[in-house]
């Protein structure tokens, strides 16, 4: 079932999740334990991130060889495992980095055979030790190009111009940035980039994490003014400690409201600071629900206990 169908059929604001695969060598049980806490709140879909491989050169038996390394593999396997275990819609991330167009097409065929109907399509960030994004030869430079290729497959148009080819049936979500993507010169330019993704076939938008309902509302108004009509879902992240006041803005290029920062810093006790962050997020979610957002998308980063407490507050107030 397409994500957009869940949004169309909703009777109240939905919730969805985003998780990250465990590091290589760790058990999937870590993921199960995290998701178990949130299943009582009936997430409509679960996104699973994909992490681009990095290329290293190492000497093997006296010869320098190119070795691809990926710290967090398993995106498709985790999606399949969660769908089977919880009977929930899972959405694998598909990125530009690390694939040429032909490899992308093969990956899409595999996903179709496995029964996936939803994809979250992004360019993807470069690996940590890369200076910037570098597409593969014959690969995509921008997310809108990847959306375009998937849309062509949805019309039965393969790279080899096959006769009587069966079309795919993917519903595509894309990323929106209420404070602009960090590489964009300004928000207006970034919204034009977002519209290009929608024009090519994206069906809904998930935003980068937001901490202000006013900021989200302003972004939606600007997107609508630019002609973007698809559903826009706010991204939610629960801040629970002092370290995140630095790490979240640094790693995700977002700003934190003064009120949230003051509330977290106002508590030296870790438990009190954590509760302040949970309460702030619950109020933010209520404000967003008052704007009639179709869904709240929670970025868990693999840790779900605080998210579960936010959802518990919303459930008790019959908001979700």
C-alpha positions, 0 to 999 in steps of 0.5 A: 500500500502506498504511503499516500494511501495511508495519508488519504485514508487517515482519520487523525494524524498518523505517526511514522518512524525512521531507523538506522541499520545497526553497525556491521557485526551487530544483531538485528535484535537491537532494531526489534527491541527499539521498534517493540517500544513504538508498535503500540502506537501503530506507526503507518510506515517505517523508513530505513536509512541507507549509507553510502559505501566508502572506497579504500585502497589497501595492499593485499598480497603486494597489490593495491586493491580497491575495497568498498566498505560500508559501516551500516549495511542491511537496509533492504534486509531490515525492511523485509524483516520488519515487514514480516515481523510487524506487518507494517509498511517499510520504506527503504531509502534509495540514494544517488551515491555509489550507483550508476543508472544501470545499477540503480535500475537493477536495484529497483527491479530487486525491490519490485520483486521483493514487493516494495511499493514505497521508496524514500529518494535522496541524493545522500550525504558523502561518507565522512572522510569525503570532501563532497558528493561525488556521483558515479560515472553514469550516475545521478548528481541530484535527487530529482534525476533519481526520481525521474528514473524511477518515474520512467520505470513506473511507466515501463521505460527501462534503460534498454528500451525493452518491448512490453516491459512491465512497469514498476509501482513505486510511490516516492517520498523526497526530503524537504528542508525548512531551513534549506539544504546546507549546500543551497545558497538560500531557501528560495533556491532550495524550494525550487530544487524541491519542486523539481523533485515533485515535478518529476514524480515525488508523491510526498515530502518528509522534512528535515527535523523541525523544532518549531511549528511556526517554522514548519508552517512558514515552509509549507506556505512557501512550498505551496506558493511555489506550486508544490501541492503534495503532502508535507510531513514534518520530521520530529527529533526528541532532544534529551540531553545537553550534548545534543544541543551541540551535536544535532545542529552540527550534524543536521544543519538545523537550529534549535529554539531558544526555549528548548535550549533554555529548558534543557540547560536549565536542568543539571539533573539528566533525568529532569533535562530528558523530561524537559525535552520530551515535554517540549516535543509533545507540545511541538507535536500538538502544535503541528497537529493543530496545523492538521499535518497528515503525519508526524515522522519521528527520527529515532536514530536507533533510540526509541524510549524518549520517542515512545514517551512522546507518543504516549503523551499524544495517545493519552490526549487522543491526538494520534 
